[in-house]
Amino acid sequence: MLKHPLQMLSSRRDLHQARWLFWLFLASLGMFFLATLTTYVIIRTQSSLPIKREYAPVRLPASFWLSTILMLATSVLLERAVWFVRRERQVPFRLNLIWAAAFGGGFLVVQAASMAQLLVTHFSMSDGSTKFYGLTFTLALVHALHVLGGVVFLVWILVRAHQNFFDHERYWSVSHCAGYWHFLDVVWLAMLATFLVTG
């Protein structure tokens, strides 16, 4: 019976540990976002309390829908990149990474404009009736900061791809990057749904 070299066994153990750490990281982020959205819902629906105060309904910027499309497109492109690198198709692999990085950066640009619009509305009235625009801005900002981290991760993957680092055996970093963006997709869609339902 053939035995695996010690180096191969060590790298597989490291890969197994990296996968567990990645999933633990996503689980902790998931709990954080779930807690923030739950807090938002509780505060937004406090109108049932004896002391009731009227707040303006939150009208989301139309550009949120464009940023949603950019976010989902980034995930699709990253999933395609994983598919290509597993089959050693380096040219389409890198091309999908380039487009994914462009769309990810586009999300940040569009999101910055959307959040600026939320802040303008938040400060437009002195009676505090637009309070939830500020809270919506804060949640969108927290998500955007995590997307920024995802863009940095993606750029690192892109640089390593142009150094011929990834192949059909070494592609787990690309897979983790795609998984992280899928997670950000789910969080963003959950946020949008929360904003719309409690609006």
Disulfide bonds with the S-S distance in Angstrom:
none
